[in-house]
Amino acid sequence: MTKGAGGGKSAGASHRETDRPMSEQKTPATTVTPDPEVIYTDKRRVSCDGGGGALGHPIVWYSLEDGEAECGYCDRKFIYKGGS
């Protein structure tokens, strides 16, 4: 009896990653999220557009009467450092 061109193995019968013991499986690279940008200002009212031009977000305005605010879109943190 002769075997077919595939040598007796069906297509896709190669060793799959999930067939290996957990200790031998590759783990995905851990993605590290950078800390949000912190902007110090001497203004009590600031705007944020994400800083990415067309890749940014709509302009939003924040009051720094409490000393700081965090953008709801891009997580930039604005801190009032005094002045006007």
MOPAC internal coordinates of N, CA, C and O (Angstrom, degrees):
PM7 1SCF
backbone

  N    0.0000 0     0.00 0     0.00 0    0    0    0
  C    1.4386 1     0.00 0     0.00 0    1    0    0
  C    1.5224 1   108.56 1     0.00 0    2    1    0
  O    1.2310 1   119.88 1   -46.36 1    3    2    1
  N    1.3256 1   117.83 1   133.64 1    3    2    1
  C    1.4563 1   122.02 1  -178.93 1    5    3    2
  C    1.5205 1   110.58 1  -106.04 1    6    5    3
  O    1.2310 1   121.91 1   -28.68 1    7    6    5
  N    1.3207 1   113.96 1   151.32 1    7    6    5
  C    1.4635 1   119.83 1   178.62 1    9    7    6
  C    1.5093 1   108.77 1   -91.54 1   10    9    7
  O    1.2310 1   120.74 1   -22.82 1   11   10    9
  N    1.3333 1   116.20 1   157.18 1   11   10    9
  C    1.4626 1   121.65 1   178.88 1   13   11   10
  C    1.5140 1   110.83 1   -72.43 1   14   13   11
  O    1.2310 1   120.84 1     1.71 1   15   14   13
  N    1.3066 1   115.99 1  -178.29 1   15   14   13
  C    1.4577 1   122.44 1  -177.20 1   17   15   14
  C    1.5258 1   112.22 1   -61.20 1   18   17   15
  O    1.2310 1   119.69 1   156.19 1   19   18   17
  N    1.3077 1   118.19 1   -23.81 1   19   18   17
  C    1.4543 1   121.60 1  -178.08 1   21   19   18
  C    1.5043 1   112.63 1   -81.71 1   22   21   19
  O    1.2310 1   118.92 1  -177.21 1   23   22   21
  N    1.3136 1   119.67 1     2.79 1   23   22   21
  C    1.4514 1   122.04 1   178.55 1   25   23   22
  C    1.5164 1   112.17 1    70.35 1   26   25   23
  O    1.2310 1   120.04 1  -156.65 1   27   26   25
  N    1.3294 1   117.52 1    23.35 1   27   26   25
  C    1.4539 1   121.13 1   177.39 1   29   27   26
  C    1.5215 1   113.77 1    89.01 1   30   29   27
  O    1.2310 1   119.88 1   173.53 1   31   30   29
  N    1.3190 1   117.83 1    -6.47 1   31   30   29
  C    1.4612 1   120.80 1   177.87 1   33   31   30
  C    1.5190 1   109.32 1   -98.80 1   34   33   31
  O    1.2310 1   121.01 1   -39.87 1   35   34   33
  N    1.2901 1   115.67 1   140.13 1   35   34   33
  C    1.4571 1   118.47 1   178.16 1   37   35   34
  C    1.5228 1   108.83 1   -80.36 1   38   37   35
  O    1.2310 1   121.10 1   -22.21 1   39   38   37
  N    1.3189 1   115.50 1   157.79 1   39   38   37
  C    1.4636 1   120.28 1   179.14 1   41   39   38
  C    1.5223 1   109.67 1   -60.63 1   42   41   39
  O    1.2310 1   120.38 1   -41.91 1   43   42   41
  N    1.3087 1   116.87 1   138.09 1   43   42   41
  C    1.4591 1   121.13 1   178.74 1   45   43   42
  C    1.5079 1   113.63 1    82.04 1   46   45   43
  O    1.2310 1   119.68 1  -169.91 1   47   46   45
  N    1.3223 1   118.22 1    10.09 1   47   46   45
  C    1.4573 1   120.95 1  -177.64 1   49   47   46
  C    1.5251 1   111.35 1   -88.15 1   50   49   47
  O    1.2310 1   120.44 1  -166.52 1   51   50   49
  N    1.3295 1   116.76 1    13.48 1   51   50   49
  C    1.4637 1   118.76 1   179.38 1   53   51   50
  C    1.5234 1   109.78 1   -67.53 1   54   53   51
  O    1.2310 1   121.60 1   -16.33 1   55   54   53
  N    1.3116 1   114.54 1   163.67 1   55   54   53
  C    1.4595 1   120.22 1  -177.19 1   57   55   54
  C    1.5243 1   109.58 1   -66.95 1   58   57   55
  O    1.2310 1   120.23 1   -59.13 1   59   58   57
  N    1.2820 1   117.16 1   120.87 1   59   58   57
  C    1.4610 1   121.09 1  -179.39 1   61   59   58
  C    1.5137 1   110.17 1   -90.59 1   62   61   59
  O    1.2310 1   120.67 1   -25.63 1   63   62   61
  N    1.3381 1   116.32 1   154.37 1   63   62   61
  C    1.4637 1   123.07 1   179.97 1   65   63   62
  C    1.5179 1   111.11 1   -57.80 1   66   65   63
  O    1.2310 1   119.77 1   142.23 1   67   66   65
  N    1.3201 1   118.04 1   -37.77 1   67   66   65
  C    1.4624 1   121.43 1  -176.23 1   69   67   66
  C    1.5173 1   113.00 1   -75.49 1   70   69   67
  O    1.2310 1   119.71 1   169.55 1   71   70   69
  N    1.3305 1   118.16 1   -10.45 1   71   70   69
  C    1.4571 1   121.13 1   178.43 1   73   71   70
  C    1.5313 1   111.40 1   -81.88 1   74   73   71
  O    1.2310 1   120.40 1   168.20 1   75   74   73
  N    1.3291 1   116.84 1   -11.80 1   75   74   73
  C    1.4616 1   121.20 1  -178.66 1   77   75   74
  C    1.5249 1   110.22 1   -83.83 1   78   77   75
  O    1.2310 1   120.62 1   -26.28 1   79   78   77
  N    1.3083 1   116.42 1   153.72 1   79   78   77
  C    1.4694 1   118.99 1   174.52 1   81   79   78
  C    1.5262 1   109.34 1   -61.13 1   82   81   79
  O    1.2310 1   119.79 1   -27.76 1   83   82   81
  N    1.3254 1   118.01 1   152.24 1   83   82   81
  C    1.4539 1   122.60 1  -177.80 1   85   83   82
  C    1.5273 1   111.94 1   -53.91 1   86   85   83
  O    1.2310 1   120.07 1   143.47 1   87   86   85
  N    1.3277 1   117.47 1   -36.53 1   87   86   85
  C    1.4556 1   120.01 1  -177.80 1   89   87   86
  C    1.5273 1   112.50 1   -66.06 1   90   89   87
  O    1.2310 1   119.86 1   160.13 1   91   90   89
  N    1.3275 1   117.88 1   -19.87 1   91   90   89
  C    1.4560 1   121.78 1  -178.56 1   93   91   90
  C    1.5205 1   113.02 1  -102.43 1   94   93   91
  O    1.2310 1   119.53 1   171.54 1   95   94   93
  N    1.3356 1   118.50 1    -8.46 1   95   94   93
  C    1.4568 1   120.84 1  -177.90 1   97   95   94
  C    1.5178 1   110.46 1   -75.79 1   98   97   95
  O    1.2310 1   121.01 1   -34.60 1   99   98   97
  N    1.3187 1   115.68 1   145.40 1   99   98   97
  C    1.4581 1   120.83 1   176.82 1  101   99   98
  C    1.5286 1   108.51 1   -74.38 1  102  101   99
  O    1.2310 1   120.91 1   -38.87 1  103  102  101
  N    1.3139 1   115.87 1   141.13 1  103  102  101
  C    1.4585 1   119.81 1   176.62 1  105  103  102
  C    1.5158 1   108.19 1  -105.69 1  106  105  103
  O    1.2310 1   120.33 1   -36.64 1  107  106  105
  N    1.3413 1   116.98 1   143.36 1  107  106  105
  C    1.4617 1   119.05 1   179.84 1  109  107  106
  C    1.5294 1   110.27 1   -65.66 1  110  109  107
  O    1.2310 1   120.95 1   -29.74 1  111  110  109
  N    1.3200 1   115.80 1   150.26 1  111  110  109
  C    1.4648 1   120.35 1   178.58 1  113  111  110
  C    1.5221 1   109.31 1   -63.58 1  114  113  111
  O    1.2310 1   120.74 1   -40.98 1  115  114  113
  N    1.3067 1   116.19 1   139.02 1  115  114  113
  C    1.4509 1   120.75 1   178.33 1  117  115  114
  C    1.5166 1   109.10 1   -77.07 1  118  117  115
  O    1.2310 1   120.85 1   -50.88 1  119  118  117
  N    1.3151 1   115.98 1   129.12 1  119  118  117
  C    1.4502 1   121.36 1   178.76 1  121  119  118
  C    1.5151 1   108.99 1   -89.35 1  122  121  119
  O    1.2310 1   120.90 1   -55.66 1  123  122  121
  N    1.3124 1   115.89 1   124.34 1  123  122  121
  C    1.4611 1   120.67 1   179.00 1  125  123  122
  C    1.5195 1   107.64 1  -100.15 1  126  125  123
  O    1.2310 1   120.55 1   -57.75 1  127  126  125
  N    1.3122 1   116.55 1   122.25 1  127  126  125
  C    1.4497 1   121.78 1   178.60 1  129  127  126
  C    1.5267 1   108.43 1   -87.69 1  130  129  127
  O    1.2310 1   120.25 1   -54.07 1  131  130  129
  N    1.3314 1   117.12 1   125.93 1  131  130  129
  C    1.4634 1   118.53 1  -179.74 1  133  131  130
  C    1.5282 1   111.32 1   -67.98 1  134  133  131
  O    1.2310 1   121.08 1   -24.72 1  135  134  133
  N    1.3293 1   115.55 1   155.28 1  135  134  133
  C    1.4614 1   120.02 1   176.17 1  137  135  134
  C    1.5252 1   109.18 1   -64.24 1  138  137  135
  O    1.2310 1   120.51 1   -31.09 1  139  138  137
  N    1.3410 1   116.63 1   148.91 1  139  138  137
  C    1.4650 1   118.97 1   177.50 1  141  139  138
  C    1.5292 1   110.96 1   -62.24 1  142  141  139
  O    1.2310 1   121.01 1   -28.89 1  143  142  141
  N    1.3092 1   115.67 1   151.11 1  143  142  141
  C    1.4608 1   121.55 1   178.19 1  145  143  142
  C    1.5241 1   109.72 1   -69.46 1  146  145  143
  O    1.2310 1   119.91 1   -42.05 1  147  146  145
  N    1.3160 1   117.77 1   137.95 1  147  146  145
  C    1.4572 1   122.61 1   177.34 1  149  147  146
  C    1.5279 1   107.50 1  -112.46 1  150  149  147
  O    1.2310 1   121.05 1   -52.25 1  151  150  149
  N    1.3306 1   115.60 1   127.75 1  151  150  149
  C    1.4568 1   121.32 1  -179.37 1  153  151  150
  C    1.5219 1   108.49 1  -119.24 1  154  153  151
  O    1.2310 1   120.89 1   -57.87 1  155  154  153
  N    1.3360 1   115.90 1   122.13 1  155  154  153
  C    1.4637 1   121.71 1   177.07 1  157  155  154
  C    1.5209 1   107.71 1   -94.02 1  158  157  155
  O    1.2310 1   120.44 1   -44.32 1  159  158  157
  N    1.3274 1   116.76 1   135.68 1  159  158  157
  C    1.4460 1   120.70 1  -176.94 1  161  159  158
  C    1.5188 1   111.08 1  -141.87 1  162  161  159
  O    1.2310 1   121.27 1   -22.78 1  163  162  161
  N    1.3334 1   115.18 1   157.22 1  163  162  161
  C    1.4564 1   119.93 1   175.87 1  165  163  162
  C    1.5279 1   110.42 1  -103.57 1  166  165  163
  O    1.2310 1   120.06 1  -168.37 1  167  166  165
  N    1.3165 1   117.50 1    11.63 1  167  166  165
  C    1.4695 1   123.44 1   178.35 1  169  167  166
  C    1.5267 1   109.66 1  -100.91 1  170  169  167
  O    1.2310 1   120.98 1   -32.63 1  171  170  169
  N    1.3298 1   115.73 1   147.37 1  171  170  169
  C    1.4714 1   120.75 1   177.99 1  173  171  170
  C    1.5229 1   111.94 1   -88.09 1  174  173  171
  O    1.2310 1   120.30 1   165.72 1  175  174  173
  N    1.3382 1   117.03 1   -14.28 1  175  174  173
  C    1.4637 1   121.16 1   179.53 1  177  175  174
  C    1.5222 1   107.18 1  -130.71 1  178  177  175
  O    1.2310 1   120.62 1   -54.96 1  179  178  177
  N    1.3378 1   116.42 1   125.04 1  179  178  177
  C    1.4663 1   121.08 1  -177.29 1  181  179  178
  C    1.5243 1   110.04 1  -129.58 1  182  181  179
  O    1.2310 1   121.28 1   -22.77 1  183  182  181
  N    1.3251 1   115.16 1   157.23 1  183  182  181
  C    1.4671 1   120.16 1   175.35 1  185  183  182
  C    1.5192 1   108.82 1  -118.51 1  186  185  183
  O    1.2310 1   121.03 1   -24.47 1  187  186  185
  N    1.3153 1   115.64 1   155.53 1  187  186  185
  C    1.4614 1   121.61 1   177.48 1  189  187  186
  C    1.5235 1   108.91 1  -137.73 1  190  189  187
  O    1.2310 1   121.04 1   -45.75 1  191  190  189
  N    1.3322 1   115.62 1   134.25 1  191  190  189
  C    1.4676 1   120.52 1   175.77 1  193  191  190
  C    1.5248 1   111.11 1  -125.42 1  194  193  191
  O    1.2310 1   120.38 1  -166.67 1  195  194  193
  N    1.3137 1   116.87 1    13.33 1  195  194  193
  C    1.4564 1   121.72 1   179.90 1  197  195  194
  C    1.5055 1   113.76 1    85.10 1  198  197  195
  O    1.2310 1   120.17 1   165.19 1  199  198  197
  N    1.3400 1   117.29 1   -14.81 1  199  198  197
  C    1.4500 1   121.09 1   176.55 1  201  199  198
  C    1.5123 1   115.23 1    69.10 1  202  201  199
  O    1.2310 1   119.78 1  -171.80 1  203  202  201
  N    1.3157 1   118.03 1     8.20 1  203  202  201
  C    1.4537 1   119.59 1  -176.90 1  205  203  202
  C    1.5074 1   114.40 1  -106.05 1  206  205  203
  O    1.2310 1   119.75 1  -160.57 1  207  206  205
  N    1.3334 1   118.08 1    19.43 1  207  206  205
  C    1.4643 1   119.97 1  -177.66 1  209  207  206
  C    1.5183 1   109.97 1    58.32 1  210  209  207
  O    1.2310 1   120.63 1    55.95 1  211  210  209
  N    1.3167 1   116.40 1  -124.05 1  211  210  209
  C    1.4692 1   120.85 1   179.60 1  213  211  210
  C    1.5295 1   111.71 1   -66.63 1  214  213  211
  O    1.2310 1   120.14 1   160.84 1  215  214  213
  N    1.3249 1   117.34 1   -19.16 1  215  214  213
  C    1.4642 1   120.83 1  -179.99 1  217  215  214
  C    1.5293 1   112.10 1   -94.00 1  218  217  215
  O    1.2310 1   120.41 1  -176.49 1  219  218  217
  N    1.3258 1   116.82 1     3.51 1  219  218  217
  C    1.4594 1   121.36 1  -179.48 1  221  219  218
  C    1.5277 1   111.42 1   -79.21 1  222  221  219
  O    1.2310 1   121.33 1    37.70 1  223  222  221
  N    1.3331 1   115.06 1  -142.30 1  223  222  221
  C    1.4670 1   120.51 1   178.91 1  225  223  222
  C    1.5261 1   108.44 1  -142.30 1  226  225  223
  O    1.2310 1   119.67 1    -7.37 1  227  226  225
  N    1.3297 1   118.24 1   172.63 1  227  226  225
  C    1.4733 1   119.59 1   178.86 1  229  227  226
  C    1.5314 1   110.65 1   -58.00 1  230  229  227
  O    1.2310 1   120.48 1   -30.85 1  231  230  229
  N    1.3213 1   116.69 1   149.15 1  231  230  229
  C    1.4592 1   121.07 1   178.23 1  233  231  230
  C    1.5209 1   109.77 1   -67.67 1  234  233  231
  O    1.2310 1   121.18 1   -50.48 1  235  234  233
  N    1.3156 1   115.35 1   129.52 1  235  234  233
  C    1.4634 1   121.80 1   175.67 1  237  235  234
  C    1.5254 1   107.53 1  -126.89 1  238  237  235
  O    1.2310 1   120.76 1   -30.21 1  239  238  237
  N    1.3231 1   116.14 1   149.79 1  239  238  237
  C    1.4588 1   122.19 1  -178.56 1  241  239  238
  C    1.5160 1   109.80 1  -113.64 1  242  241  239
  O    1.2310 1   121.16 1   -37.53 1  243  242  241
  N    1.3340 1   115.39 1   142.47 1  243  242  241
  C    1.4636 1   120.92 1   179.79 1  245  243  242
  C    1.5231 1   110.10 1  -131.11 1  246  245  243
  O    1.2310 1   121.16 1   -36.27 1  247  246  245
  N    1.3210 1   115.39 1   143.73 1  247  246  245
  C    1.4496 1   122.58 1   174.59 1  249  247  246
  C    1.5256 1   107.83 1   -97.74 1  250  249  247
  O    1.2310 1   120.91 1   -46.32 1  251  250  249
  N    1.3238 1   115.86 1   133.68 1  251  250  249
  C    1.4530 1   120.34 1  -179.52 1  253  251  250
  C    1.5257 1   111.02 1  -104.37 1  254  253  251
  O    1.2310 1   120.57 1  -148.33 1  255  254  253
  N    1.3227 1   116.52 1    31.67 1  255  254  253
  C    1.4635 1   121.25 1   179.44 1  257  255  254
  C    1.5257 1   111.44 1   -59.30 1  258  257  255
  O    1.2310 1   119.88 1   149.30 1  259  258  257
  N    1.3164 1   117.84 1   -30.70 1  259  258  257
  C    1.4729 1   122.09 1   178.25 1  261  259  258
  C    1.5320 1   111.93 1   -88.99 1  262  261  259
  O    1.2310 1   120.50 1  -178.82 1  263  262  261
  N    1.3349 1   116.64 1     1.18 1  263  262  261
  C    1.4585 1   120.11 1   177.67 1  265  263  262
  C    1.5173 1   115.03 1   101.83 1  266  265  263
  O    1.2310 1   120.04 1   158.42 1  267  266  265
  N    1.3258 1   117.52 1   -21.58 1  267  266  265
  C    1.4668 1   119.48 1   178.99 1  269  267  266
  C    1.5201 1   110.70 1  -161.67 1  270  269  267
  O    1.2310 1   121.38 1   -17.91 1  271  270  269
  N    1.3307 1   114.96 1   162.09 1  271  270  269
  C    1.4606 1   122.09 1   176.78 1  273  271  270
  C    1.5191 1   108.04 1  -153.74 1  274  273  271
  O    1.2310 1   120.69 1   -27.63 1  275  274  273
  N    1.3148 1   116.29 1   152.37 1  275  274  273
  C    1.4592 1   121.71 1   178.98 1  277  275  274
  C    1.5169 1   108.86 1  -121.17 1  278  277  275
  O    1.2310 1   120.56 1   -47.96 1  279  278  277
  N    1.3282 1   116.53 1   132.04 1  279  278  277
  C    1.4614 1   121.47 1  -178.87 1  281  279  278
  C    1.5255 1   110.03 1   -66.92 1  282  281  279
  O    1.2310 1   120.92 1   -48.43 1  283  282  281
  N    1.3084 1   115.84 1   131.57 1  283  282  281
  C    1.4556 1   121.31 1   179.65 1  285  283  282
  C    1.5165 1   113.50 1   -73.74 1  286  285  283
  O    1.2310 1   120.16 1   164.46 1  287  286  285
  N    1.3221 1   117.29 1   -15.54 1  287  286  285
  C    1.4622 1   120.86 1   179.42 1  289  287  286
  C    1.5336 1   112.23 1   -93.13 1  290  289  287
  O    1.2310 1   120.74 1   126.22 1  291  290  289
  N    1.3369 1   116.18 1   -53.78 1  291  290  289
  C    1.4689 1   119.13 1  -170.19 1  293  291  290
  C    1.5323 1   113.99 1  -114.31 1  294  293  291
  O    1.2310 1   119.80 1  -177.55 1  295  294  293
  N    1.3130 1   117.99 1     2.45 1  295  294  293
  C    1.4671 1   123.80 1   177.54 1  297  295  294
  C    1.5223 1   114.49 1    68.43 1  298  297  295
  O    1.2310 1   119.98 1  -169.65 1  299  298  297
  N    1.3386 1   117.64 1    10.35 1  299  298  297
  C    1.4700 1   118.29 1   173.29 1  301  299  298
  C    1.5224 1   108.39 1   -58.84 1  302  301  299
  O    1.2310 1   121.39 1   -37.59 1  303  302  301
  N    1.3097 1   114.95 1   142.41 1  303  302  301
  C    1.4564 1   119.47 1   179.85 1  305  303  302
  C    1.5231 1   107.75 1  -113.14 1  306  305  303
  O    1.2310 1   121.02 1   -52.99 1  307  306  305
  N    1.3363 1   115.66 1   127.01 1  307  306  305
  C    1.4636 1   122.49 1   178.57 1  309  307  306
  C    1.5199 1   107.72 1  -106.70 1  310  309  307
  O    1.2310 1   121.10 1   -50.79 1  311  310  309
  N    1.3308 1   115.49 1   129.21 1  311  310  309
  C    1.4575 1   120.87 1  -179.13 1  313  311  310
  C    1.5235 1   108.73 1  -124.27 1  314  313  311
  O    1.2310 1   120.88 1   -52.62 1  315  314  313
  N    1.3339 1   115.91 1   127.38 1  315  314  313
  C    1.4606 1   122.07 1   177.84 1  317  315  314
  C    1.5156 1   109.03 1   -77.16 1  318  317  315
  O    1.2310 1   120.34 1   -55.84 1  319  318  317
  N    1.3348 1   116.96 1   124.16 1  319  318  317
  C    1.4606 1   120.68 1  -177.77 1  321  319  318
  C    1.5247 1   112.42 1  -107.33 1  322  321  319
  O    1.2310 1   120.45 1  -172.54 1  323  322  321
  N    1.3227 1   116.74 1     7.46 1  323  322  321
  C    1.4634 1   120.43 1  -179.77 1  325  323  322
  C    1.5047 1   112.28 1    99.11 1  326  325  323
  O    1.2310 1   121.04 1   -11.37 1  327  326  325
  N    1.2900 1   115.62 1   168.63 1  327  326  325
  C    1.4586 1   120.51 1  -179.22 1  329  327  326
  C    1.5140 1   109.96 1   126.02 1  330  329  327
  O    1.2310 1   120.30 1    54.88 1  331  330  329
  N    1.3227 1   117.04 1  -125.12 1  331  330  329
  C    1.4663 1   121.06 1  -175.74 1  333  331  330
  C    1.4989 1   113.97 1   -76.85 1  334  333  331
  O    1.2310 1   120.10 1   180.00 1  335  334  333

